Amino acid sequence: MSASEYFYQQTRKRGIKREWCEAIVSSPIATELQPDGRMRHWGYCEEAKHYIRVVTEINGELLNAFFDRNFERRRQR
């Protein structure tokens, strides 16, 4: 799975491991297509004790990832 330089910069800054993101993309709890054609993938990371949102290009390239504190609240709606 390829990744952009921006992905590496952001995940390093946020303390998110690439292997967590790859696991989430491989087996997400939820996915959503963005209007720009990119995909959002959500998963829970037991090691970090947080939900993480991973954004990819349609071809699977990792673009961005961050802890998503509002995932549970949005999911309950």
N, C-alpha and C positions, 0 to 999 in steps of 0.2 A: 504494500500500500504506500503510495507516494504522499509526500507532504510538502506544503509550501514553506518558504522561509518565515513568513508571517506566523504560521502555525507554531513553528519552533520557538520564535520569539515570545509569543503569547503564553504558550504552555510552560515555558521555562519561568517566566515572570509569575505565573499563577500557581506553580507547583503541581502541574498536572502531567502525569506520565503518558508517553505515547502508547504504551501497551494498554493502558486503561481505555484510551480512545479507540484503539483498534478493536478491543473486546466489545465496546458499546456499538460500534458500527456493524460488527459481525452479528450481534444479537441484541438489538435495541428493544427497549420497553415500548417506545413510541417513535414514529417518524412523521415528518411533515415536509411537503414540497414547498419551498419558498417561491414567491412570484418571479424571482430572477433565475429560477431553474436549479438552484442549489438545494441540497437536502439537509434537514435537521434530524439528528438522531439523539435520543435521550436514553440514559441508563443510570443505574445506581452503582456507585463504586463503593464496595464494602470497605476497602482499605482507606479511602478518604472520608467515608461516612457522609457522602453528598451525592446528589444527582449531578450529572454532567451532561451538557449539551455539546454535541460535536457537529460542526458544519462541514459538509463535503461538497465538492463539485459532483455533478451527475456521474462522472467517470470514477468516483471514489476517492479522489485526491483530498487529503485532509487540509482544511483551510483555517479552522478556528475551533477552539474548545474553551469552555468556561463552566464554573460551578453555577448551577441554575437553582437558586433558592426558592423560586416561585413555581417550580414544576408541579409539586403536589397540589398546590392551590388551584392552578389552571386545570389540572387533570380532574379535579373533583367537580368542575362545572358541567 
